[in-house]
Structure formats: C-alpha cells, structure tokens
Amino acid sequence: MLIGLRTLVLNSNYMPISLFPMHTIPSEDAVCRIFSGSCHPVFSYDRKILTPNLDMNWPSVIARTEMLKRRENVKLRRESLFYRDHGLCAYCEKPLTINGVTYDHVHPKTHGGRHVWDNVVAACIQCNLKKDNSLPKGEWKPRVKPYHPTYWQLLSQRKKFPITIPDGSWTHFLGDWEADIVIRKA
C-alpha cells in the first residue's frame, strides 16, 4: 500500500473538477472508484499495486463516468485569500506564504465587521498585530479593496504561482499555467 499517493480527478469531459484547489483523492480511493464504475483510469503511475489477484498500476489520473457540476462559489479560506491578494500583505505589501497569511478584518469584528470576503484581507502577522482593532484609515486602509472573487478569478491568480505535482501526466490538464510546474516523483 502506498501511503500519500494522490490521483487527479477529472470530470467526464476530461477537464479537472477543480484546479482551485486541485481536486485530488488518495490513489486507494481512486482504485475503489474504478472498480465501482464511477470513474475510469486515464493515466497511471509506474508503480504496480502489490496484490496477487490484480495486475494494475496505481492510477495517477481518473475521469468520472458522469458529469459533476462545478461549484462556482469559493469559500473564504487561507489559500483562497492568499491568491486573491496576490500573496502580499494588504498593508506593507510584504510577500507572504500560504501558512504565513493571517485574516485581517478591515472593519474589525469589535466594530461590527463580519468574516466575509468583502471585509477580509491577507496580512502579515506583524501588521495584523499592529493594526489590532483600528478602523481602515491611514496606514490601515488596505492598498487594494477586498472583493468576493469568482472561481475563475482565483484560478487565474493561482496560475501565476508555481505548482508541484507528483506525475508529469497531470500537466496535460493544467491548461495555460503561467508559473513553473515542478514534477516531484511520488
């Protein structure tokens, strides 16, 4: 059994179900979907499934047999916020990492602000701590007005950042990726 090996899931039209975030499942689950008939293999890793009754490689990419409708609404999550705000702190414009993003409420919750796209920006920890519960004035007015992005807007931003994938066959489904694509062999 290969712990951690992932499989890219495509819709029945051979388009990724989602590239933001990339829709993958454990390869063990992909095998179950193949045997249940809900999916079929498209590409496989160069690794055999070690079982005496099965002559098959671990699936790298599978496609659904029936179309799954894409959800256009994007959840407010750290990764989504990172890409919407171009990986920069909304105040000092320092480059951030996804794990280094903190949620800053432009209108603080203590002043009635809500945790919604139009009121949240990515901030570095230093700016977030300094801002505390200040209102958006002067240095604490975000350089870019926060907005509720669409799936397509976030995907467009995501394609400007490098991506690491476990198998070269996935590149066929990434489209016009603008940044580096790193293939890390699983």
KOLKEVO-648849 format. One record per atom (N, C-alpha, C, O): x, y, z. Coordinates in pm, whole numbers, plus 50000, padded with zeros to 5 digits. Atoms other than C-alpha are relative to their C-alpha. Example, Ala and Ser with C-alpha at 12.3 -4.5 7.8 and 13.67 -1.06 7.14 Angstrom:
500894988150000
512304955050780
500905012050000
501945011850066
499184988149994
513674989450714
499235010950073
499745022050090
//
This chain:
500854988350000
500005000050000
500895012350000
501865013050076
499224987750011
501365034449904
499305011350073
498335016950022
500604989349923
500525059850169
500395013449938
501565015749909
499724986650049
500205095350038
499975001949850
500075013349804
500064998650145
499995088149664
498645005849962
497615000650006
501244993050035
497375111549510
499644997849854
500514995449770
500525001550136
495205108649199
499195012449965
498355016950042
500744988550050
493925138048996
498664995049946
498624985049874
501345004150044
490155135948932
499505009849894
499455021949915
500564992150110
488715148048601
498504997749991
497994987450035
501415001750028
485115153748507
499884991249875
500894987749815
500185008950116
483605132448228
500445006649869
500644999849769
499514992950119
484685159547978
501535001350000
502085008549916
498555000349986
488335153748083
500605013450044
501785016150022
499534987649939
488585187848249
500084997350150
499224990350205
499925002049855
489745188648613
498735004850069
498175015250032
501184995749924
486835190248855
500295013650061
499425022350064
499594987049948
488745218649017
501525000749998
502214991150033
498564997449987
492215233448986
500245009750114
501385012650150
499874991149887
491495256949270
498964996750105
497815001150089
498755007449987
492005239149491
499984987849910
498924983349867
499915011650087
493255209949285
499284988250065
499564984450179
500805011049947
490775181449328
500754986849979
500824981649868
499315012850002
492755150249414
499434991250111
498824996150206
500425009549896
491995118949613
501144990150021
502014988849935
499005010549981
494145091449766
499864989549889
498744986249847
500035009950108
495085065849500
499214987550038
498624981049952
500795011449956
493495038549710
498515002449972
497804993349930
501404996550028
490155056749678
499735000049850
498644996349807
500165000050145
490715060749304
499784985749948
498964983549859
500195014050039
491035022949270
498584995650031
497944989049949
501395003349963
487715018949455
499025006049901
498054999449863
500904993550097
486065043849218
500054993049864
499044991949796
499885007350128
487415024948916
499204987050007
498464983949914
500725012649988
486034991849045
498505001850019
497724993049984
501444997649984
482695007549137
499365004549868
498145004249854
500514995550129
482375020748780
499705014749993
499245019649889
500284985650003
482025057348880
501095007949928
500895019449888
498874993650069
485415065348721
500764989649918
500604977649938
499125009050074
487875050848473
501405006249996
501555018450002
498624994849998
491685053648460
500325007449870
499875003549762
499534992450116
493265079348226
501514998449987
502014995449879
498565002249994
496945077548330
500314992650128
499574993550226
499585007449881
498785055348577
501445003150034
502235006949947
498614999049956
501945057948783
500744987649951
500124977849909
499185011650036
504815034448704
500194990650118
501244984550133
499925008549881
504075015349024
498834990250001
497674994249990
501015010649995
502214982449044
499334999850137
499945002850239
500725002749876
499564975849303
500434986050041
500254976449966
499445012849958
501114947849504
498934991250064
498704991750185
500995009749954
498424921449531
500024988349901
500174990649781
499925011550091
498374886049388
498844999149901
498984992749796
501185001550085
494904889749233
499765011549903
498735011749835
500254988050080
495334922949050
501265003949924
502325005449984
498874995450081
497604933148763
499685014149951
499145016149842
500394986250029
497244970748769
500995009550066
501515006750174
499184989549939
499315002148831
499105009550076
497905010350050
500754990049925
498255028949078
499565010949903
500375015649822
500474989550091
496085054648896
500555013750037
500535017750154
499514986349982
497605089248850
498905010049969
498765020150038
501114991550041
494595104848674
498814991149969
498944981049899
501235007250033
490995092448663
498975010149949
499065022049977
501104991550047
487875106048492
498684994050045
498514981850044
501345004349960
484315104348615
499244994949877
499474999649766
500825004850110
481835085048403
498795008949978
498235009249868
501124990550012
479095110848473
500485013850040
501325015350129
499604986249977
479435148648469
499615004750140
498495002250186
500244993949870
479725166148805
499995015049979
500935020549923
500114985550017
478555202248812
501005007150090
501145003750208
499004992349925
481245226848921
499305010250090
498345016850049
500514989849908
480525248249225
500785012849974
502015013049984
499344987350033
481255284349134
500335008350124
501215017050118
499754992249880
481155298049490
501304995550065
501544983550082
498705003149940
484595299949651
499955003150149
499545014050190
499994998149855
484965295250025
501155009050041
502235008849981
498974991449943
486905320750225
500914991350086
500574987950200
498995008149930
489975300650325
501355006949983
501525015549898
498664994050001
493595309550388
500634999349859
501175009249811
499425001650133
494725295750049
499315009049898
499985015449817
500764991550092
491955313949859
500375014750020
500585022049923
499654986349967
492765346550037
501415003449951
501655014349899
498624998250046
496485342449960
500025003349851
500685012949810
499974997750144
495825340149586
499215012549960
499645019949871
500764987950034
493145367149574
500855012450021
500825021749940
499194988349965
495565391449741
501424999149946
502325006149994
498725001150074
498475381049514
501184996050088
502334998650052
498935004549913
500465366149802
500725011350073
501875009750115
499384988449935
501125400449954
499155004750118
497935003350118
500714993749889
500245417050285
499265012249946
499825020049870
500824989050050
497435441850220
500475013650051
500035023950000
499564987449942
499225468350429
501455003449964
501715014149909
498594997050028
503025465950394
500484994049867
501594996949823
499735006750128
502945445150071
501194990450006
501804987449903
498965010149982
505495420850214
499504986849942
498344983249963
500435013250051
505425386950031
499684990650116
500374990450217
500455009549899
503595360350230
500134985749948
500274983449828
500185014150036
503485322550233
498554996750035
497925004050113
501385003749967
500135304850246
499854998150151
498885002650210
500075002249855
500895293950604
500235012750080
499865013350197
499724987449931
502015329550691
498875010149990
498965020850049
501144990950015
498695345450592
499185000350128
498854989850184
500994998649892
496575359250873
498815007449941
498965015849852
501214993050042
492995370550824
499975013450073
500055013850196
500234987249934
492615407650889
498635005249959
498325006049840
501324994550026
489125421650920
500155015149985
500475022150081
499824985850031
489225455950752
499195008450098
499745017550160
500824994449893
486335467050972
500004989350109
499334979050095
499845010349897
487225448351292
498674994850053
497665001850056
501195006149942
484735424451445
499505008050121
498305008750147
500394992049882
484785446351758
499215012449962
498555018550046
500774988550050
483305474051541
498864995449910
498335003249831
501125005250078
480655451451384
500384993949866
499494990249789
499555005950126
482775438451094
499724985149996
499724978450099
500325014350016
481935404050955
501144992649932
502004998749867
498995008650064
484085374950838
499484996049863
499024984749842
500465002150138
483185378250468
501075005449906
501905013749944
499004996050100
485225382850151
500205015049992
501345019749984
499914985550019
484425420050125
500565007450122
500735019650118
499484993749880
485795426350474
501294993550050
501764996950158
498805007149955
488855403550493
501115001849898
500895001049777
498814999350085
492375408350356
501094991250060
501054987950178
498835007449953
495595388550380
500965009950063
501235020550007
499054991249932
498015403850627
501124991850062
500924980350101
498925006649927
501385395150772
499685001150149
498885009550190
500295000349856
501365387551143
500355013350067
499645017850157
499574987549938
503245419651227
498945011049977
498565018050071
501014989750028
500715442551051
498694997050071
498045006050123
501265003549936
497755423351188
500045003250150
499075008250206
499874996949857
499055426751544
500025015050024
499395019950119
499924985549984
499885463851500
498655006649975
498275015950047
501294994050035
496515471651341
499004997850113
498205006550145
500905003849891
494675453851622
498555002549959
498084996049865
501404997750037
491105467551609
499795014149943
498725020049956
500094986850063
491875500151423
499094999649880
498964989549812
500854998750118
489465512351160
500875002249876
502035006149888
499204999050123
490585513250794
500285014549959
499655019749867
499614986250029
492205547750792
501525000749996
502204993250067
498554998050006
495705559450702
500724987449959
500384981049859
499205011950035
498235531350706
499204987050009
499634976749957
500815012249985
495475506450795
498864999149899
497934991349916
500935001550112
493485512150478
500694990649899
501774993949851
499345009450093
494225481850253
500345006749867
499595015149818
499554994050127
496155490649936
499064996149885
498965003449786
500975004550101
493565470849734
498704996850073
498714990350178
501305002249936
489865469949815
499654985049994
499744978949888
500375014350002
488745434849922
498724997749920
497855006449914
501165003550081
486205417349700
499764985050007
500644977450046
500365014250004
484415384049665
500374994649862
499694997649764
499555004850130
486315365849387
499154988349948
498524981250025
500625011850060
484855340749144
501044988949995
502234991350015
499095011350019
486365306249093
501015003449891
502205000749906
499144997250116
487755318248758
501025010850030
502155010049981
499034989749961
489385349348907
501114993850086
502294996850066
498995006449915
491135328249172
500874990449920
502084989749942
499225009150082
492185302248919
501015007849916
502165003549901
499104991550078
493695329748703
501185004650086
502325004750040
498934995949908
495675342249006
500884988150037
502104989350044
499255012049960
496685306749107
501024996149896
502114991549929
499125003950111
498245300748765
501265008549991
502155005549913
498824991349999
500765328648837
501024995650104
502105001450114
499115005249895
502335308649122
500444985949962
499694978649896
499525013550031
504465276949093
499084989350061
498414991650161
500775011449950
502785243349141
500894987649995
501704986049904
499275012749995
504245209749240
498994988849984
497994988250055
500895011350027
502635178249102
500824987150006
502034987549986
499255012349983
503555141549152
500244992249871
501014982549871
499875007850123
503295129948790
499885009249879
499025018049875
499994991750120
504055145448450
498714999549921
498405008849848
501265001250075
500735132948309
498995010750041
498095014049964
500934989749953
498945159448517
500125012849918
499155020349908
499804987650075
500435187248300
499025001349884
498715012449842
500974999850110
498005177548021
498715007250039
497965011749953
501274994849953
495185190948237
500115013350075
499145018150133
499794987449929
496705222948380
499745012249912
499695023449962
500294988850090
495985244448074
501185009449987
502335005149983
498984989850024
497895276748031
500625005150131
500525016950164
499374996549873
499805276348362
501145009749971
501985006949885
499004989650028
501985307748375
501304998250078
502365002250031
498825001649915
504395298548655
500614986249979
500134978249898
499315012850011
506755269248697
499124988450045
498334989650139
500655012649961
505375233948712
501134990650038
501954986949954
498965008849949
507575211848927
499424986250014
498394984350079
500475013849989
507185174348892
500864993150105
502064990850086
499325007049890
508075157149219
499534985549994
498384982450027
500365014250014
508115119949159
499534994350132
500194995650235
500595005949880
505915101949405
500734987350040
500374981050140
//
